[in-house]
């Protein structure tokens, strides 16, 4: 069994109102990554990504550009030990 990695990611730019959360969910599910994505005040998006490190890194690569219509101006990634285990990947409202 491979070790579980977790990344806390905050994405800035034009990332709300452009299907960023739904697109992130789709990419995460294709990669087998668990966790969640949600909008933050201040027009940012937050994601917690959990899974094999290579899979988590694939989702982070997507987050650096986002879906068509998004303009990512900044991304902060904080790798950490998982505090809990997520089931599936969800958009939080």
URHU-V26576 format. One record per backbone hydrogen bond with DSSP energy under -1.0 kcal/mol. CO is the residue of the C=O (numbers start at 1). NH is the residue of the N-H. E is the energy in kcal/mol with one decimal. If there is no record, write none. Layout:
# URHU-V26576
co={CO & CO}
nh={NH & NH}
e={E & E}
This chain:
# URHU-V26576
co={5 & 6 & 7 & 8 & 9 & 10 & 11 & 12 & 12 & 13 & 14 & 19 & 20 & 21 & 22 & 23 & 24 & 25 & 26 & 27 & 28 & 34 & 35 & 36 & 37 & 38 & 44 & 45 & 46 & 47 & 48 & 49 & 50 & 51 & 52 & 53 & 54 & 55 & 56 & 57 & 58 & 59 & 60 & 62 & 62 & 67 & 71 & 74 & 76 & 78 & 88 & 90}
nh={51 & 80 & 49 & 78 & 47 & 76 & 45 & 73 & 74 & 15 & 71 & 23 & 24 & 25 & 26 & 27 & 28 & 29 & 30 & 31 & 33 & 50 & 90 & 48 & 92 & 46 & 40 & 11 & 38 & 9 & 36 & 7 & 34 & 5 & 56 & 57 & 58 & 59 & 60 & 61 & 62 & 63 & 64 & 65 & 66 & 70 & 14 & 12 & 10 & 8 & 35 & 37}
e={-2.3 & -2.4 & -2.7 & -2.6 & -2.7 & -2.4 & -2.2 & -2.2 & -1.3 & -1.5 & -1.5 & -2.2 & -2.3 & -2.5 & -2.2 & -2.4 & -2.9 & -2.6 & -2.1 & -1.8 & -2.9 & -2.6 & -1.9 & -2.4 & -3.1 & -3.1 & -3.2 & -3.2 & -2.6 & -3.2 & -1.7 & -2.4 & -3.2 & -3.4 & -2.4 & -2.7 & -1.4 & -1.6 & -2.3 & -2.2 & -1.6 & -2.4 & -1.4 & -1.7 & -3.6 & -2.1 & -2.4 & -3.0 & -2.1 & -2.6 & -2.5 & -1.8}
